Amino acid sequence: MMTNSSERVIIPSIFKHVPQLVAGVSTRHGGKSTMAYQTLNLGIHTDDHPEVVHENLSLFCSDLGISTETLARSYQVHGDVIWETKEPGFTSGYDAIITQAPGIFAGVSIADCCPILLADPKRFCAAAIHAGWKGTVQEIVHKTASLLIASGSNPADILAYIGPCISLAHFEVGDEVAEQFEFKERRGARWHVDLKASNEAQLRSLDISQIEISEFCTIENNDLFFSHRKEKGITGRMLAIIGFR
């Protein structure tokens, strides 16, 4: 289940009872981009016009009631390195960001990979995680949640959202990728893997049980989301962000 604050933003239901928490995933609607990037492209590292991407980002942040200057983001590399920050900014080399200070909002970009948002309302800390198949195999979700727990969070207090990504039905992979996954199915001659189930299992292994899983698939719901695979790499990016005011 979800609630929409606008055509640009999906707000997970699991977070809506926490007054100071800001969390949302963008759609592909309500922006200014054209052609392959229409319309709400939030991907800085695309061939879209940078000024238009920034205008889109301003619209998205405005819907959430925050400023673009409060975002902490990274150029993502499909690894398992985690940035713990009390400052906003744009860096490189991280696929998970933990925000340790109110007023700083962690964000990851997506277009088939799985976004995972974590929040501890007791400690006012949160994390945004980008998990494609490589990050999932490297257990980036388990590692990020473990850092929250090590710093004082009780697993029972952590709220988790597993967002829109490529679904089991559409994520066809080769044998060498499939052999690294527990959650998979053989369909005809090919394997299909389940990113949502794999990352849910990592959370549950840490006794995190308050989990919402998005019903959306970026390929099936390509009218609502960008899909790198379906659109053959020429497409925009969504943004998943989280943090406390």
Protein Blocks (a to p, Z undefined) as FASTA:
>chain_A
ZZdfbfkbccdfklmmmmklccddddfehiabehjlpcbdcbfkbcbdfklmmmmmmmmm
mmnopafklpccdddehiabdcddfbecddehiabdcdfbghiacddddehiacdddddf
knopacdddddfklmmnommmmmmmmmmmnopafklpccdddddddfklmccdfklmmmp
fbdcdehjbccddfklmmmmmmmmnopabdcddfbdfklmmmmpccfklnnopacddddd
dddZZ
